């Protein structure tokens, strides 16, 4: 579910200072590789 995915993102962004930068990177990955991410959804 969405909460599991949020925890998945937090695994890659354990530090508050890094979250915005990592989130931008992940958002770019989501738009560039959307099918890959939906495969794991």
C-alpha positions in Angstrom: 0.0 0.0 0.0 0.9 3.7 0.0 2.3 3.5 3.5 4.6 0.6 2.6 5.8 2.6 -0.4 6.5 5.6 1.9 8.5 3.3 4.2 10.3 2.1 1.0 11.2 5.7 0.1 12.3 6.4 3.7 14.6 3.4 3.6 16.5 5.3 0.8 16.2 8.7 2.6 17.0 8.0 6.3 18.1 11.5 7.0 15.7 14.4 7.0 18.3 16.7 5.3 18.5 14.2 2.4 14.9 13.6 1.9 14.1 16.5 -0.4 17.0 15.8 -2.7 16.3 12.1 -2.7 12.6 12.7 -3.3 13.4 14.8 -6.4 15.6 11.9 -7.6 13.0 9.3 -6.9 10.3 11.5 -8.6 12.4 11.7 -11.7 12.9 8.0 -11.6 9.2 7.5 -11.3 8.5 9.6 -14.3 11.3 8.0 -16.3 10.7 4.4 -15.2 7.1 4.4 -14.2 6.4 0.9 -15.4 9.3 -0.5 -13.4 7.9 1.0 -10.2 4.3 0.0 -10.9 5.6 -3.6 -11.4 6.6 -3.6 -7.7 3.4 -1.9 -6.5 
